[in-house]
Amino acid sequence: MTIPSPGPFTGRTLDGLGRDLRSGRTTAAELTALALDAIAGSELNAFVTVDAAGAAKAARRADEELAAGIDRGPLHGIPAGVKDLIMIAGLRVTMGSRHFAGHVADEDAACVALLRRAGAVVVGTTTTHEFAYGPTGDRSAGGPARNPWDPSRMTGGSSAGSGAAVAAGLVPLALGTDTGGSVRIPAALCGAAGFKPAYDAIPADGVFPLSRTLDHVGVLAATASCCRLSYEALTASGLSETVGEVRVGWLEPDSLFPTDPRVAEAARAAAGPVAGEARMAPEVLELFRETYLAIQSGETAAVHAGRLASAPGLFDPEVLDRLRVAAELPAWRYVRAMEARRELEEHAEALFGPYDVLATPTVPILAPPIGAREAELGGEPIQVRAALLAMTSPWNVLGRPALTVPAELVDGLPVGLQLVARPGGEAQLFAAARQCR
Amino acid sequence: MTIPSPGPFTGRTLDGLGRDLRSGRTTAAELTALALDAIAGSELNAFVTVDAAGAAKAARRADEELAAGIDRGPLHGIPAGVKDLIMIAGLRVTMGSRHFAGHVADEDAACVALLRRAGAVVVGTTTTHEFAYGPTGDRSAGGPARNPWDPSRMTGGSSAGSGAAVAAGLVPLALGTDTGGSVRIPAALCGAAGFKPAYDAIPADGVFPLSRTLDHVGVLAATASCCRLSYEALTASGLSETVGEVRVGWLEPDSLFPTDPRVAEAARAAAGPVAGEARMAPEVLELFRETYLAIQSGETAAVHAGRLASAPGLFDPEVLDRLRVAAELPAWRYVRAMEARRELEEHAEALFGPYDVLATPTVPILAPPIGAREAELGGEPIQVRAALLAMTSPWNVLGRPALTVPAELVDGLPVGLQLVARPGGEAQLFAAARQCR
């Protein structure tokens, strides 16, 4: 089953595009024009600001370089979207907020500079949940991004537009940020691959902060292999191809959050044969949740304390309510949370045990309708935000590399399989993705 | 003018004691017996637990080693007191609190292990303000330590007993901890020298925490030179003797806190000729205060959250009140404070400007009566706690090395001169102390 409205990059990989660029079957200018046209014709609200002139110029330069024998690698000439809270010099970057409606960035974020150095063509900014403060992706000053498989449903967030844009084939690559799952959740709910590298592997300088301790810059693309190529290109690193056998353990999703059995089954099938199973103990899960919430609340409230005092009315009402709650967190809970990370590291080691990689669904439910905050699962009510974050946020607390890859559709909606590795286990992580279904 | 009741180590330096030990004029056993007798006869409440048997045994071993030609350096055979929240294996360590009235430490703190490795003889634990949470030194489960110059007056704290013990000549050396001035304040008010090294220069493992970001382990001894010898012995480091000319700047004490003019004058006289003067801007001072308070409050409340919930009645009432206030601090203020340290580092660089060392009084007032929380200065009321911490706490926020040395007496009470250096400026700091009065 294919996506209802395929875009120019649907079914295309970075590898294939790169071959076409180098064989002369296409040009960066042509790919960029395809992207710009598709974005203009899309009703997904995936993009906020499109830089048609800048993109055309960058594409021409990419073509000239290739013609002159200058090859910047797998991202050379590839059109890319950039989440609307990552600074792009001279472009409007709004954080999805009325607070920054007219804000123009002074200089490129470090990751944008890396993207350009790798030869990619920045086409514009993609919709973010306001200040990235929400995993639903549907509260943004410019309105919600829409799920390409069903525009009445949320993309997930906060890198909502990046997820929609890649999944809909508007661009073959997008940058996102991931503080509790904000790359992986929209990738999973929209049917793309998404990679959150280890903490600080891609520098966060020039990214508007949500929670510096938890913020990660990541990539969204069609496949795990595309994510890998992008990661290697951005970090100028090369992951080993020969990693031997990778032992994948299935982390029982119900030990993290009540899970739609169809989602669990699809993810499990995608994981293929596994070496064994693991469960997270309830007290460890609770410590992960408390730690994540306290670190994020304290740091996010610190970022926005000035705006909360001076112009609260400019926030989206839901974001405002959440910020006000976050601002009440006592300092000693934050301090305890920062200290708890060491203990959680030990729990995670025990959980990984003999496995190189743990596999779970990325999100335990299918994409809910835009605006939904409660859902039902097996006759029981569940909180949508808690559900969306449940499988992904522990790996932000620990800074472990984590990847989501598309599994089968359920009810016409994408399901993501999440793979998580130890720091330094990136090669094994991508090897595990290759040995999946 | 000499101290009212001189002890066996009054007027003795580590250098002189070391010469006597090595020339056979005395033994570690004899020095230890002198210390134990003096402690037993003292009414200053400087010690909490005395380990006569352990000290005698350690002294015998020190003598045997010296006799066998094993020389551990300047602390070999020197009796030392250890603040009652630094762990000593097998000894009662109470944190000055009823919560730990019967607590026996499992193992030596890292600094105690270093002290023993350097050959010192641990004679017992010295009174601390309960959990080190107070610069007055007069709230401790075993009662306040008393100022050797006037037993109705406070020692200052929180290393209250270490200050009294060294100043009264009960021991030639004591360990303390310093989170906002807790080594320097009692040293200054009691008439000893005290050195707070750079952050983490002496490891804090095995020290009961007050605020890990601000806690420093330091030493108290008769003179700056004794502090230096102790520091070098504990850290197995050697500071350069040749540092060239050291430019000392006078940091106007009134730019930090209203200062008793007699105290300012005595400290200024002790500093001798200076290269120039500096003033702290009011907004920088305010940022230092807020930052110090927020970091300490958040971290201290985190340490005691369990006890606050389960057994609040075991705290001293004043300590309890302060902990309850600290527990209310919002997390975002703590996060902001942790971030503000970088900005304060820049302000401090501007303040140091051309100077290698800044000089101020250590404390802007004379030792107040035990229990006093308000005092009067020039007809205006001042808060005693704020006064005691005002000159010392900025250097904990920055982790800069700071030293207090005795200046002249005022009204029969000691005044301390504080010298502060850049990290790495320890040799200049001690050179500045030599060129003082």
Interface residues (C-beta under 8 A of the other chain):
Chain A: A294 S297 G298 E299 A301 A302 A305 A326 A327 E328 L329 P330 A331 W332 R333 Y334 V335 R336 E339
Chain B: A294 S297 G298 E299 A301 A302 A305 A326 A327 E328 L329 P330 A331 W332 R333 Y334 V335 R336 E339
